[in-house]
Amino acid sequence: MPALKLREYPAVQLVVAVSVWITLTGNYSFFSHLYDAYPFSWKYSGFVISLTLLLVALSSILMTILAVGRVFKPVLATALIIASASAYFMDTYNVIISREVIQSALQTDTSESLGLLNSRLFLYLIFLGVLPALFVWMLPIRRQELYQSLISKAKLIAFSALTIILMLLMFSSSYASFFREHKAIRFYTNPETPLYTAISYAVDKIDDGRGIPYREIGGDARQVARNGKRRLMVLVVGETARWDHFSLNGYGRRTNPMLAEQGVLSFEHVSSCGTATAISVPCMFSILDRDHYSEKVAKATDNVLDIIQRAGVTVAWLDNNSDSKGVALRVPYINYRDPEINPSCDVECRDIGMIDGIRNLVANTPSGDLLVVLHQMGSHGPEYSRRYPESFAKFTPSCSSNLLEECTREEIDNAYDNSILYTDYFLGQVIEYLRSESSTFSPALLYISDHGESLGENGIFLHGFPYALAPESQKHVPMIFWAGPEFLRARGILREPGFTQREYSQDNLFHTLLGLLEVKTSVYQAGMDIFSS
């Protein structure tokens, strides 16, 4: 039987074919949002068709530039697979493939990645990415001399550019309105946005920290000498908690029964530094505020834990999340996702197991003050139902799938609220432990979530939107403070009216921690300390 011989195609035809395939199969979210803004009618049909042609032309230019020489087929195959994966996440969770999402994806661990796997993701990858990529790989490309290849590519780029210009001129008023009124829709273009974001992120990572010498700050840090009990400060870095789902803040469901009995302060207006853990966590410990935050600069500069440790306080980071995102590189770090260390593990290791870690640190630190950071698993999605033991499934029926669109809004809220209920239990137990140590220590607890979460409002799930476009639910975070009476008296913390109703952000954490532990240093700003008089 003679072997099947495939016809040879010019490279530029393959580029156009791949561009058309991705535009038509990978842009459901883009066209869905476009349809919301421009409902189906003859009035908008020309503009929508022109946008489709414009996307094909843009993809053709992008891939003509990137796919050259020996990487021609690898680039096209990679573009197909990236576009299929991006289409899945955009179509399923309505997320934007932003810098925050890429950074979170690269810094997540195996367990969190497994939580995103499902049959629908495999179908997207296989039928929209892998099979077309295999076809591209097998298809013979017609060989051309170098000058012929360059001329062909130049013609394609010129034709694509001309198409873009014509579309912009023919529908100039529509495009002017589109770019001005519907900026967010542009972020759903596939593969333009994912490729642009990935390339710009990679360029930044290649240059990561280059030319920035490490900078020690707060070299003059020292604790104020005083009489009285040693201080035991616990900072809980929460995960994916929304301010408006805490009953302490007026939520209709009783999600904070334990904290409600502990006499805690709950702050009403606290905003996060980012919409993803990979940005919010290093940012909140950095001396840089959100407007000036730079991952490169932050990594090359002491954070507040470094300064507090230098002042003589024993500092430790206990982690039941993926990792400290670079914050705890110079302080003791213990991984509580390890069942050999965490005494409370079932389908996954529970936050409550970290209390044993505090107990051990207290027992092994005979003098001086302690600052213990607990990094929670909290309400990490989309598998909210895995974030709490079965005994905390108070709100039912609850969603147990990572395909949130398969669940009703009520089931998603129920699963999420059960995870908040478990956080309430965890924080309540930490406070109870701190109370039990009050004969030896002057204890305090500060809780702040890293970012919020979208639970399906306007069809948006999870988090990681670009900050300027992110809904309030991804940026408005809960912050809670509790302290023993001696701690409150020593720091002069009063429950004055309106104190918890002021505007704060994670930018305040750096200076607030220095203030709570009475660390004097030239980098401390009293005006940024939430508890400063």
C-alpha positions as CSV (number, residue, x, y, z in Angstrom):
1,M,0.0,0.0,0.0
2,P,1.6,3.3,-1.0
3,A,2.3,5.8,1.7
4,L,0.0,8.7,2.0
5,K,1.8,11.7,0.5
6,L,0.6,15.1,1.7
7,R,0.6,18.1,-0.5
8,E,3.2,20.7,0.2
9,Y,2.1,24.1,1.3
10,P,3.8,27.5,1.4
11,A,4.7,28.6,4.9
12,V,2.7,31.7,4.7
13,Q,-0.5,29.8,3.9
14,L,0.0,27.7,7.0
15,V,0.4,30.9,9.0
16,V,-2.9,32.2,7.7
17,A,-4.6,28.9,8.3
18,V,-3.5,28.7,11.9
19,S,-4.5,32.4,12.4
20,V,-8.0,31.7,11.1
21,W,-8.3,28.5,13.2
22,I,-7.3,30.3,16.4
23,T,-9.5,33.3,15.7
24,L,-12.6,31.2,15.1
25,T,-12.1,28.5,17.8
26,G,-10.2,30.4,20.5
27,N,-12.2,33.6,20.8
28,Y,-15.6,32.6,22.1
29,S,-15.1,34.8,25.2
30,F,-14.0,37.7,23.0
31,F,-17.0,37.5,20.7
32,S,-19.3,36.8,23.6
33,H,-18.3,40.0,25.3
34,L,-18.4,41.8,22.0
35,Y,-22.0,40.5,21.5
36,D,-23.0,42.0,24.9
37,A,-21.7,45.4,23.8
38,Y,-22.9,45.1,20.1
39,P,-26.0,42.9,20.0
40,F,-26.6,41.0,16.8
41,S,-28.1,43.3,14.2
42,W,-27.3,44.4,10.7
43,K,-26.2,47.7,12.2
44,Y,-23.1,46.1,13.8
45,S,-22.5,43.2,11.5
46,G,-20.0,45.0,9.3
47,F,-18.0,46.1,12.4
48,V,-18.0,42.6,13.9
49,I,-16.8,41.1,10.6
50,S,-14.1,43.7,10.3
51,L,-12.9,42.9,13.8
52,T,-12.7,39.2,12.9
53,L,-10.6,40.0,9.8
54,L,-8.5,42.4,12.0
55,L,-7.8,39.6,14.5
56,V,-6.8,37.2,11.7
57,A,-4.5,39.9,10.3
58,L,-2.9,40.6,13.7
59,S,-2.3,36.9,14.4
60,S,-0.8,36.5,10.9
61,I,1.7,39.4,11.5
62,L,2.5,38.1,15.0
63,M,3.2,34.5,13.9
64,T,5.1,35.6,10.7
65,I,7.5,37.5,12.9
66,L,7.9,34.8,15.5
67,A,7.9,31.7,13.3
68,V,11.1,31.8,11.4
69,G,13.6,29.1,10.3
70,R,13.8,26.0,12.4
71,V,11.3,27.2,15.0
72,F,8.6,27.7,12.4
73,K,6.6,24.7,13.3
74,P,7.4,24.7,17.0
75,V,6.1,28.3,17.2
76,L,2.9,27.5,15.4
77,A,2.3,24.4,17.5
78,T,3.0,26.3,20.7
79,A,0.7,29.1,19.7
80,L,-2.1,26.5,19.0
81,I,-1.6,24.9,22.4
82,I,-1.4,28.2,24.3
83,A,-4.4,29.5,22.5
84,S,-6.4,26.3,23.4
85,A,-5.5,26.5,27.1
86,S,-6.2,30.2,27.2
87,A,-9.6,29.6,25.5
88,Y,-10.5,27.1,28.2
89,F,-9.7,29.4,31.1
90,M,-11.4,32.4,29.5
91,D,-14.5,30.5,28.4
92,T,-14.8,28.6,31.6
93,Y,-13.9,31.2,34.3
94,N,-14.2,34.4,32.3
95,V,-10.7,35.3,33.4
96,I,-8.2,37.4,31.5
97,I,-4.8,35.9,30.8
98,S,-3.1,38.7,32.6
99,R,0.4,39.1,34.1
100,E,-1.1,38.2,37.4
101,V,-2.5,34.9,36.1
102,I,0.7,33.9,34.4
103,Q,2.8,34.7,37.5
104,S,0.3,32.7,39.6
105,A,0.4,29.8,37.2
106,L,4.2,29.6,37.2
107,Q,4.4,29.9,41.0
108,T,1.7,27.4,41.8
109,D,2.5,23.9,43.0
110,T,1.5,20.5,41.8
111,S,-1.5,20.1,44.2
112,E,-3.0,23.4,43.1
113,S,-2.4,22.6,39.4
114,L,-4.2,19.3,39.8
115,G,-7.2,21.1,41.3
116,L,-7.7,22.8,37.9
117,L,-7.6,19.6,35.8
118,N,-10.8,18.2,34.4
119,S,-12.2,16.5,31.2
120,R,-13.3,19.8,29.7
121,L,-9.7,21.2,29.9
122,F,-8.4,18.0,28.1
123,L,-11.0,18.3,25.4
124,Y,-10.0,21.9,24.7
125,L,-6.3,21.0,24.7
126,I,-6.7,17.9,22.4
127,F,-9.2,19.2,19.9
128,L,-8.3,22.9,19.7
129,G,-4.5,22.6,20.4
130,V,-2.8,19.2,20.2
131,L,-4.5,17.7,17.2
132,P,-4.1,20.9,15.1
133,A,-0.5,21.2,16.3
134,L,0.2,17.6,15.2
135,F,-1.4,18.3,11.8
136,V,0.9,21.4,11.4
137,W,3.9,19.3,12.5
138,M,3.2,16.6,9.9
139,L,2.3,18.9,7.0
140,P,5.2,19.3,4.5
141,I,6.3,22.9,3.9
142,R,7.3,23.9,0.4
143,R,10.9,24.7,0.4
144,Q,11.9,28.2,-0.8
145,E,15.1,30.1,-1.2
146,L,15.8,32.5,1.5
147,Y,15.1,35.6,-0.6
148,Q,11.8,34.0,-1.8
149,S,10.8,33.2,1.8
150,L,11.5,36.7,2.9
151,I,9.5,38.2,0.1
152,S,6.6,35.9,0.8
153,K,6.6,36.9,4.5
154,A,6.9,40.6,3.6
155,K,3.9,40.3,1.3
156,L,1.9,38.6,4.1
157,I,2.8,41.2,6.6
158,A,2.1,44.0,4.2
159,F,-1.2,42.5,3.2
160,S,-2.2,42.0,6.8
161,A,-1.2,45.5,7.8
162,L,-3.2,46.9,4.8
163,T,-6.2,44.8,6.0
164,I,-5.9,46.3,9.5
165,I,-5.6,49.9,8.1
166,L,-8.6,49.4,5.8
167,M,-10.7,48.0,8.6
168,L,-9.8,50.9,10.9
169,L,-10.6,53.4,8.2
170,M,-13.9,51.8,7.0
171,F,-15.2,51.6,10.6
172,S,-13.3,54.4,12.2
173,S,-16.2,55.7,14.3
174,S,-17.0,52.2,15.6
175,Y,-13.4,51.5,16.5
176,A,-13.1,54.9,18.2
177,S,-16.0,54.0,20.4
178,F,-14.8,50.4,20.9
179,F,-11.3,51.4,22.1
180,R,-12.8,54.2,24.3
181,E,-15.8,52.5,25.8
182,H,-14.9,48.8,25.8
183,K,-11.3,48.6,26.8
184,A,-11.7,45.4,28.8
185,I,-13.0,43.4,25.8
186,R,-9.6,43.8,24.1
187,F,-8.0,41.7,26.8
188,Y,-10.0,38.6,25.7
189,T,-8.3,38.5,22.2
190,N,-6.6,35.2,21.7
191,P,-3.7,34.5,21.1
192,E,-2.7,38.2,21.0
193,T,-3.2,38.9,24.7
194,P,-1.8,35.6,26.1
195,L,1.3,35.8,23.8
196,Y,1.9,39.4,24.4
197,T,1.6,38.9,28.2
198,A,3.8,35.8,28.2
199,I,6.5,37.4,26.1
200,S,6.6,40.6,28.2
201,Y,6.6,38.6,31.4
202,A,9.5,36.4,30.1
203,V,11.5,39.4,29.0
204,D,11.1,40.9,32.5
205,K,12.1,37.6,34.1
206,I,15.2,37.3,32.0
207,D,16.2,40.8,33.2
208,D,15.0,40.0,36.7
209,G,17.1,41.8,39.3
210,R,19.9,42.4,36.8
211,G,21.7,45.5,37.7
212,I,19.9,45.9,41.0
213,P,22.2,45.3,43.9
214,Y,20.6,44.0,47.1
215,R,19.6,46.8,49.4
216,E,19.5,46.4,53.2
217,I,17.1,48.9,54.8
218,G,16.3,49.6,58.4
219,G,19.8,48.8,59.5
220,D,19.2,50.9,62.6
221,A,16.2,48.8,63.7
222,R,16.0,48.1,67.4
223,Q,13.1,47.2,69.7
224,V,12.1,49.8,72.3
225,A,13.2,48.5,75.8
226,R,10.3,48.1,78.1
227,N,9.2,46.1,81.1
228,G,6.3,43.7,81.0
229,K,5.5,40.4,79.3
230,R,7.1,39.2,76.1
231,R,5.0,39.8,73.0
232,L,3.6,37.0,70.9
233,M,2.3,38.3,67.6
234,V,0.6,36.1,65.0
235,L,0.1,37.4,61.5
236,V,-2.3,35.3,59.4
237,V,-2.0,35.9,55.7
238,G,-5.4,34.7,54.4
239,E,-6.2,33.3,51.0
240,T,-8.9,34.4,48.6
241,A,-11.3,35.8,51.3
242,R,-13.9,38.3,50.4
243,W,-14.7,41.1,52.8
244,D,-18.4,40.9,52.0
245,H,-18.7,37.2,52.9
246,F,-17.7,37.7,56.6
247,S,-20.8,38.0,58.8
248,L,-18.7,40.3,61.0
249,N,-19.0,42.8,58.2
250,G,-22.8,42.4,57.8
251,Y,-23.0,39.4,55.5
252,G,-26.4,37.7,55.9
253,R,-25.1,34.2,56.6
254,R,-23.4,33.5,60.0
255,T,-19.9,32.7,58.6
256,N,-18.0,34.1,61.6
257,P,-19.7,32.6,64.7
258,M,-16.4,32.1,66.6
259,L,-14.8,35.5,65.8
260,A,-18.0,37.2,66.8
261,E,-17.4,36.0,70.3
262,Q,-13.8,37.0,70.5
263,G,-14.1,40.8,70.6
264,V,-12.1,41.3,67.4
265,L,-11.8,44.5,65.4
266,S,-13.0,44.1,61.8
267,F,-11.9,46.8,59.3
268,E,-14.3,47.9,56.7
269,H,-12.3,49.4,53.9
270,V,-9.1,47.5,53.2
271,S,-7.8,47.1,49.6
272,S,-5.3,44.6,48.4
273,C,-2.1,45.3,46.5
274,G,-2.8,42.9,43.7
275,T,-5.5,40.4,42.6
276,A,-3.2,37.3,42.8
277,T,-1.2,35.8,45.7
278,A,2.1,36.1,43.7
279,I,1.8,39.9,43.7
280,S,-0.2,40.7,46.9
281,V,2.0,38.7,49.3
282,P,5.4,40.1,48.4
283,C,3.9,43.6,48.0
284,M,2.2,43.7,51.4
285,F,5.6,42.9,53.2
286,S,7.5,45.3,51.0
287,I,8.3,48.9,51.9
288,L,7.1,49.8,48.4
289,D,3.5,50.9,48.1
290,R,1.1,49.5,45.4
291,D,1.7,52.4,43.1
292,H,5.4,51.9,43.1
293,Y,5.6,48.2,43.6
294,S,8.1,46.4,41.5
295,E,8.8,42.7,41.8
296,K,12.5,43.2,40.9
297,V,13.0,46.0,43.4
298,A,11.1,44.2,46.1
299,K,13.2,41.0,45.7
300,A,16.4,43.0,45.9
301,T,15.3,44.8,49.1
302,D,14.8,43.9,52.7
303,N,11.2,43.3,53.6
304,V,9.6,44.0,57.0
305,L,10.3,40.5,58.3
306,D,14.0,41.0,57.7
307,I,14.0,44.3,59.6
308,I,12.0,42.9,62.6
309,Q,14.3,39.9,62.8
310,R,17.3,42.2,62.7
311,A,15.8,44.1,65.6
312,G,16.0,41.0,67.8
313,V,12.5,39.5,67.4
314,T,12.2,35.8,66.7
315,V,10.5,35.5,63.3
316,A,9.1,32.3,61.6
317,W,6.9,31.6,58.6
318,L,4.6,28.6,58.7
319,D,3.2,27.8,55.3
320,N,0.1,25.8,54.4
321,N,-0.1,27.5,50.9
322,S,2.2,27.0,47.9
323,D,5.1,29.1,49.4
324,S,6.0,32.5,50.7
325,K,6.5,34.1,47.3
326,G,10.0,35.0,48.2
327,V,9.1,36.8,51.5
328,A,10.5,34.3,53.9
329,L,13.9,33.6,52.2
330,R,15.9,34.9,55.1
331,V,13.7,33.8,58.1
332,P,12.9,30.3,59.3
333,Y,10.4,28.6,57.1
334,I,8.3,25.5,57.8
335,N,6.1,23.8,55.1
336,Y,2.8,22.7,56.7
337,R,1.6,21.0,53.5
338,D,3.9,18.2,54.4
339,P,1.9,15.5,56.2
340,E,5.0,14.5,58.0
341,I,4.9,17.9,59.7
342,N,1.2,18.9,59.7
343,P,-0.7,16.8,62.3
344,S,-4.1,17.7,60.6
345,C,-4.2,16.2,57.1
346,D,-7.0,14.4,55.3
347,V,-7.7,15.1,51.6
348,E,-5.2,17.9,52.2
349,C,-3.3,19.4,55.1
350,R,-5.5,21.8,57.1
351,D,-4.6,25.3,58.3
352,I,-5.4,24.3,61.9
353,G,-2.3,22.1,62.0
354,M,-0.1,25.2,62.0
355,I,-1.2,25.9,65.6
356,D,1.1,23.1,66.6
357,G,3.9,25.0,64.9
358,I,3.2,28.1,67.1
359,R,3.2,25.9,70.2
360,N,6.6,24.4,69.2
361,L,8.1,27.8,68.5
362,V,6.9,29.2,71.8
363,A,8.3,26.1,73.6
364,N,11.7,26.5,71.9
365,T,12.1,30.3,72.2
366,P,13.0,31.0,75.9
367,S,13.4,34.7,75.6
368,G,12.4,37.7,73.5
369,D,9.4,38.6,71.4
370,L,8.0,36.3,68.6
371,L,6.4,37.1,65.3
372,V,4.8,34.0,63.7
373,V,3.4,34.3,60.1
374,L,0.7,31.7,59.2
375,H,0.1,31.5,55.5
376,Q,-3.3,29.9,55.0
377,M,-4.8,27.7,52.3
378,G,-8.0,29.5,53.2
379,S,-10.6,29.6,50.3
380,H,-8.3,28.9,47.4
381,G,-10.5,28.0,44.3
382,P,-12.0,26.7,42.3
383,E,-12.3,23.6,44.5
384,Y,-13.7,25.4,47.5
385,S,-15.2,22.2,48.8
386,R,-11.7,20.8,49.4
387,R,-10.8,23.7,51.7
388,Y,-12.8,22.5,54.7
389,P,-13.4,19.2,56.5
390,E,-16.8,17.6,56.0
391,S,-18.0,18.7,59.4
392,F,-17.9,22.3,58.2
393,A,-20.3,21.7,55.3
394,K,-23.0,23.8,57.0
395,F,-24.3,25.5,53.9
396,T,-25.8,23.0,51.4
397,P,-26.0,21.9,48.7
398,S,-22.5,22.9,47.8
399,C,-20.5,22.8,44.6
400,S,-17.9,20.0,44.6
401,S,-16.6,20.5,41.1
402,N,-13.8,22.6,39.7
403,L,-16.0,23.3,36.7
404,L,-17.9,26.1,38.4
405,E,-20.3,26.7,35.5
406,E,-21.7,23.2,36.2
407,C,-22.9,24.4,39.6
408,T,-25.6,26.9,40.5
409,R,-24.7,30.2,42.0
410,E,-26.2,29.0,45.3
411,E,-24.0,25.9,45.3
412,I,-20.8,27.9,44.6
413,D,-21.7,30.4,47.4
414,N,-22.4,27.5,49.8
415,A,-19.0,25.9,49.2
416,Y,-17.2,29.2,49.4
417,D,-19.0,30.2,52.6
418,N,-18.2,26.9,54.2
419,S,-14.5,27.6,53.5
420,I,-14.9,31.0,55.2
421,L,-16.6,29.2,58.1
422,Y,-13.5,27.0,58.4
423,T,-11.3,30.1,58.4
424,D,-13.4,31.5,61.2
425,Y,-12.8,28.3,63.2
426,F,-9.1,28.4,62.5
427,L,-8.7,32.1,63.5
428,G,-10.9,31.4,66.6
429,Q,-8.7,28.5,67.6
430,V,-5.5,30.6,67.1
431,I,-7.0,33.3,69.4
432,E,-8.0,30.7,72.0
433,Y,-4.4,29.4,71.9
434,L,-3.0,32.9,72.3
435,R,-5.3,33.5,75.3
436,S,-3.9,30.3,76.9
437,E,-0.4,31.8,76.7
438,S,-1.5,35.2,78.2
439,S,0.1,34.4,81.6
440,T,3.5,34.4,79.9
441,F,2.9,36.6,76.8
442,S,1.2,39.7,75.7
443,P,-0.5,38.2,72.6
444,A,-2.0,39.7,69.5
445,L,-3.3,38.5,66.1
446,L,-3.7,40.3,62.8
447,Y,-5.4,38.7,59.9
448,I,-5.5,40.0,56.4
449,S,-6.4,38.2,53.2
450,D,-4.1,38.4,50.1
451,H,-6.9,39.2,47.7
452,G,-10.6,38.6,47.1
453,E,-12.5,36.4,44.6
454,S,-15.2,36.6,42.0
455,L,-17.9,34.0,42.4
456,G,-19.8,34.4,39.1
457,E,-20.9,38.0,39.2
458,N,-21.2,39.1,35.6
459,G,-20.0,35.7,34.6
460,I,-16.5,36.2,36.2
461,F,-14.9,33.6,38.4
462,L,-11.7,33.3,40.5
463,H,-9.3,36.2,40.5
464,G,-6.2,37.6,38.7
465,F,-7.9,40.4,36.7
466,P,-5.6,43.4,35.9
467,Y,-6.0,45.6,38.9
468,A,-7.5,48.6,36.9
469,L,-10.2,46.3,35.5
470,A,-10.7,44.0,38.5
471,P,-14.1,44.0,40.2
472,E,-14.3,45.2,43.7
473,S,-14.8,41.6,45.0
474,Q,-11.2,40.8,44.0
475,K,-9.6,43.8,45.7
476,H,-11.7,44.5,48.9
477,V,-10.3,42.2,51.6
478,P,-11.1,41.4,55.2
479,M,-8.7,42.5,58.0
480,I,-9.2,41.5,61.6
481,F,-7.3,42.4,64.8
482,W,-7.4,40.9,68.2
483,A,-5.1,41.5,71.2
484,G,-5.0,40.8,74.9
485,P,-5.7,43.7,77.2
486,E,-2.0,44.2,78.1
487,F,-1.1,44.5,74.4
488,L,-3.9,47.0,73.8
489,R,-2.8,49.1,76.9
490,A,0.9,49.0,76.0
491,R,0.3,50.2,72.4
492,G,-2.5,52.6,73.5
493,I,-4.9,51.0,71.0
494,L,-8.3,52.4,71.5
495,R,-11.7,51.5,70.1
496,E,-12.5,55.0,69.1
497,P,-15.6,55.6,66.9
498,G,-14.8,55.3,63.2
499,F,-11.4,53.8,63.8
500,T,-12.2,50.6,61.8
501,Q,-14.1,52.5,59.1
502,R,-11.2,54.4,57.7
503,E,-9.6,53.6,54.3
504,Y,-6.6,51.3,54.6
505,S,-4.7,49.0,52.2
506,Q,-2.0,46.3,52.4
507,D,0.5,49.2,52.0
508,N,-0.1,49.8,55.7
509,L,1.1,46.4,56.8
510,F,4.8,47.2,56.7
511,H,4.6,50.1,59.1
512,T,1.9,48.6,61.2
513,L,3.9,45.5,62.0
514,L,6.9,47.7,63.0
515,G,4.6,49.7,65.3
516,L,2.9,46.7,66.9
517,L,6.3,45.2,67.8
518,E,7.7,48.6,68.8
519,V,10.6,48.4,66.4
520,K,12.2,51.8,66.0
521,T,13.9,52.4,62.6
522,S,14.3,55.3,60.2
523,V,12.1,53.6,57.6
524,Y,9.1,53.5,59.9
525,Q,6.3,56.0,59.0
526,A,3.9,56.5,61.9
527,G,1.3,57.9,59.4
528,M,1.2,54.5,57.7
529,D,0.8,52.6,61.0
530,I,-2.9,51.8,61.4
531,F,-2.6,51.8,65.2
532,S,-0.4,54.8,65.6
533,S,-2.0,57.6,67.6
